[in-house]
Amino acid sequence: MRIGSSIALVAIGAILAFALTPGLIPFIDQVLIGYILMVVGVLGLIISIIMSSRTRHTVVERRTAPDTIVERRPEV
């Protein structure tokens, strides 16, 4: 789940929980489903932010002659 889908779940959950008249959808407690969707969306948002903040560190090596390192720096 990415950041956009997490925000969409929070928005859909808020619409179900707060904007629609309770009992509009028969046999479903839409307020409870709205709260569940908001919690899942917030958890997905937190997890996706944590996963996107993790960066990989790669090293770039440039060589001009055999076995001669000219530049070695971490790639950002």
N, CA and C of each residue as an Amber inpcrd file, in Angstrom:
protein
   228
   0.8510000  -1.1630000   0.0000000   0.0000000   0.0000000   0.0000000
   0.9060000   1.2380000   0.0000000   0.6600000   2.1380000  -0.8830000
   1.4410000   3.3660000  -0.9920000   0.7490000   4.5070000  -0.2630000
   1.3940000   5.6700000  -0.2930000   0.8840000   6.8270000   0.4340000
  -0.4650000   7.2730000  -0.1240000  -0.6100000   7.2710000  -1.4370000
  -1.8680000   7.7170000  -2.0440000  -3.0520000   6.8340000  -1.6900000
  -2.8400000   5.5300000  -1.7140000  -3.9390000   4.6260000  -1.3650000
  -4.2720000   4.7000000   0.1190000  -3.2820000   4.9710000   0.9560000
  -3.5580000   5.1410000   2.3820000  -4.4050000   6.3850000   2.6350000
  -4.0800000   7.4580000   1.9540000  -4.8660000   8.6840000   2.1030000
  -6.2840000   8.4770000   1.5660000  -6.4090000   7.7100000   0.4860000
  -7.7360000   7.4210000  -0.0620000  -8.5650000   6.6060000   0.9340000
  -7.9410000   5.6350000   1.6040000  -8.6720000   4.8570000   2.6070000
  -9.1290000   5.7290000   3.7720000  -8.2800000   6.6370000   4.1960000
  -8.6640000   7.5500000   5.2770000  -9.8290000   8.4280000   4.8310000
  -9.7790000   8.9210000   3.6050000 -10.8520000   9.7890000   3.1070000
 -12.1640000   9.0270000   2.9690000 -12.1110000   7.8280000   2.4190000
 -13.3350000   7.0230000   2.2720000 -13.8990000   6.6600000   3.6390000
 -13.0020000   6.3130000   4.5680000 -13.4580000   6.0040000   5.9280000
 -14.0990000   7.1940000   6.6090000 -13.5280000   8.3880000   6.4120000
 -14.1140000   9.5890000   7.0130000 -15.4690000   9.9050000   6.4060000
 -15.6090000   9.6820000   5.1100000 -16.9120000   9.9130000   4.4700000
 -17.9460000   8.9460000   5.0270000 -17.5750000   7.6760000   5.1560000
 -18.5190000   6.6930000   5.7060000 -18.8500000   6.9810000   7.1620000
 -17.8620000   7.4210000   7.9400000 -18.0880000   7.6100000   9.3700000
 -18.8150000   8.9160000   9.6930000 -18.5070000   9.9770000   8.9610000
 -19.0130000  11.2870000   9.3730000 -20.0000000  11.9340000   8.4070000
 -19.8800000  11.6880000   7.1140000 -20.6550000  12.4640000   6.1500000
 -21.9920000  11.8210000   5.7740000 -22.0470000  10.5090000   5.7590000
 -23.2860000   9.8500000   5.3530000 -24.2130000   9.6560000   6.5410000
 -25.4890000   9.6230000   6.2560000 -26.4890000   9.3830000   7.2870000
 -26.3890000   7.9340000   7.7570000 -26.2910000   7.7100000   9.0780000
 -26.2370000   6.3240000   9.5630000 -27.4830000   5.5540000   9.1510000
 -27.2980000   4.3340000   8.7240000 -28.4080000   3.5070000   8.2770000
 -28.7220000   3.6600000   6.8050000 -27.9330000   4.4290000   6.0870000
 -28.1570000   4.6170000   4.6570000 -27.9340000   3.3130000   3.8960000
 -26.9230000   2.5570000   4.3110000 -26.6530000   1.2500000   3.7140000
 -27.2250000   0.1930000   4.6540000 -28.2270000  -0.5580000   4.2190000
 -28.8570000  -1.5240000   5.1230000 -27.9250000  -2.6970000   5.4510000
 -28.0660000  -3.2320000   6.6460000 -27.3570000  -4.4090000   7.1520000
 -25.8590000  -4.1820000   7.3310000 -25.4020000  -2.9360000   7.2550000
 -23.9820000  -2.6400000   7.4290000 -23.8520000  -1.4720000   8.3950000
 -23.0070000  -1.6250000   9.3900000 -22.7120000  -0.5150000  10.2860000
 -21.6290000   0.3310000   9.6330000 -22.0710000   1.3250000   8.8780000
 -21.1250000   2.0920000   8.0750000 -20.2120000   2.9700000   8.9210000
 -20.6220000   3.3560000  10.1090000 -19.7520000   4.1450000  10.9730000
 -18.5650000   3.2920000  11.4260000 -18.8370000   2.0460000  11.8240000
 -17.7660000   1.1440000  12.2370000 -16.8240000   0.8470000  11.0720000
 -17.3710000   0.5990000   9.8910000 -16.5410000   0.3430000   8.7180000
 -15.7070000   1.5880000   8.3750000 -16.2850000   2.7630000   8.5520000
 -15.5470000   3.9990000   8.3250000 -14.3630000   4.1340000   9.2640000
 -14.5900000   3.8370000  10.5480000 -13.4840000   3.8960000  11.5060000
 -12.4120000   2.8540000  11.1910000 -12.8250000   1.6650000  10.8000000
 -11.8660000   0.6170000  10.4470000 -11.0290000   1.0530000   9.2460000
 -11.6710000   1.6200000   8.2350000 -10.9330000   2.0850000   7.0600000
  -9.9610000   3.2090000   7.4160000 -10.3590000   4.0900000   8.3150000
  -9.4560000   5.1640000   8.7150000  -8.2490000   4.6220000   9.4720000
  -8.4530000   3.6500000  10.3530000  -7.3380000   3.0620000  11.0950000
  -6.3870000   2.3360000  10.1460000  -6.9480000   1.5610000   9.2210000
  -6.1070000   0.8510000   8.2470000  -5.3460000   1.8510000   7.3670000
  -5.9800000   2.9290000   6.9800000  -5.3180000   3.9480000   6.1710000
  -4.1870000   4.6400000   6.9140000  -4.3980000   4.9530000   8.1910000
  -3.3480000   5.5940000   8.9790000  -2.1850000   4.6350000   9.1900000
  -2.4730000   3.3680000   9.4880000  -1.3980000   2.3830000   9.6330000
  -0.6250000   2.2140000   8.3310000  -1.3310000   2.1420000   7.2160000
  -0.6660000   2.0390000   5.9250000   0.1740000   3.2600000   5.6140000
  -0.3040000   4.4300000   5.9990000   0.4520000   5.6680000   5.7810000
   1.7370000   5.6700000   6.6070000   1.6540000   5.2500000   7.8590000
   2.8380000   5.1990000   8.7130000   3.8500000   4.2010000   8.1660000
   3.3780000   3.0240000   7.7810000   4.2830000   1.9960000   7.2580000
   4.9170000   2.4480000   5.9480000   4.1360000   3.0720000   5.0700000
   4.7080000   3.5000000   3.7860000   5.7100000   4.6390000   3.9540000
   5.4940000   5.5160000   4.9300000   6.4660000   6.5750000   5.1930000
   7.7530000   5.9860000   5.7590000   7.6330000   5.0150000   6.6500000
   8.8230000   4.3660000   7.2060000   9.5840000   3.6320000   6.1140000
   8.8720000   2.9320000   5.2460000   9.5360000   2.1740000   4.1910000
  10.1870000   3.0990000   3.1630000   9.5940000   4.2500000   2.8950000
  10.1800000   5.1580000   1.9080000  11.3480000   5.9520000   2.4750000
  11.4380000   6.0540000   3.7920000  12.5500000   6.7980000   4.3780000
  13.8240000   5.9740000   4.4430000  13.6990000   4.6750000   4.3020000
  14.8850000   3.8250000   4.2930000  15.5760000   3.9780000   2.9460000
  16.8370000   4.3320000   2.9680000  17.5630000   4.5450000   1.7180000
  18.6450000   3.5030000   1.5610000  18.9810000   3.2460000   0.3140000
  20.0750000   2.3370000   0.0160000  21.3300000   3.1530000  -0.2020000
  22.4370000   2.6200000   0.2470000  23.7140000   3.2880000   0.0510000
  24.5060000   2.4970000  -0.9790000  24.7420000   3.1070000  -2.1090000
  25.5260000   2.4640000  -3.1430000  26.8120000   3.2470000  -3.3300000
  27.8000000   2.5720000  -3.8020000  29.1040000   3.1910000  -4.0160000
  29.3720000   3.2100000  -5.5100000  29.7800000   4.3710000  -6.0110000
  30.1100000   4.5260000  -7.4230000  31.6290000   4.5520000  -7.5510000
  32.1640000   3.6990000  -8.3940000  33.6020000   3.6710000  -8.6410000
  33.8620000   3.9690000 -10.1110000  34.7750000   4.8960000 -10.3570000
  35.1600000   5.2250000 -11.7300000  36.6420000   4.9380000 -11.8860000
  36.9700000   4.2480000 -12.9210000  38.3580000   3.8600000 -13.1490000
  38.8300000   4.4030000 -14.4970000  40.0690000   4.9040000 -14.4980000
  40.6440000   5.3750000 -15.7540000  41.5990000   4.3480000 -16.3360000
  42.3670000   3.7370000 -15.4980000  43.2980000   2.6960000 -15.9410000
  42.9920000   1.4440000 -15.1200000  43.4760000   0.3320000 -15.5250000
  43.2090000  -0.8790000 -14.7440000  43.7110000  -0.7390000 -13.3080000
  42.8310000  -1.0510000 -12.3840000  43.1150000  -1.0580000 -10.9430000
  43.4990000   0.3120000 -10.3820000  43.0390000   1.3810000 -11.0000000
  43.2760000   2.7260000 -10.4790000  41.9200000   3.3760000 -10.2380000
  41.6440000   3.6900000  -8.9890000  40.3760000   4.3110000  -8.6270000
  40.5600000   5.8180000  -8.6300000  39.7870000   6.4910000  -9.4780000
  39.8750000   7.9410000  -9.5710000  38.9550000   8.5940000  -8.5560000
  37.7540000   8.1110000  -8.4650000  36.7710000   8.7450000  -7.6090000
  35.9260000   7.6620000  -6.9620000  35.7160000   7.7950000  -5.6760000
  34.8340000   6.8650000  -4.9760000  34.0130000   7.6820000  -3.9960000
  32.7310000   7.6960000  -4.2450000  31.8410000   8.4920000  -3.4090000
  30.5160000   7.7530000  -3.2780000  29.8190000   7.9440000  -2.1670000
  28.4780000   7.3460000  -2.0480000  27.4930000   8.0920000  -2.9280000
  26.6700000   7.3390000  -3.6160000  25.6720000   7.9440000  -4.4950000
  24.4590000   8.3260000  -3.6750000  23.9430000   9.5180000  -3.8960000
  22.8040000  10.0110000  -3.1260000  21.5470000   9.8660000  -3.9130000
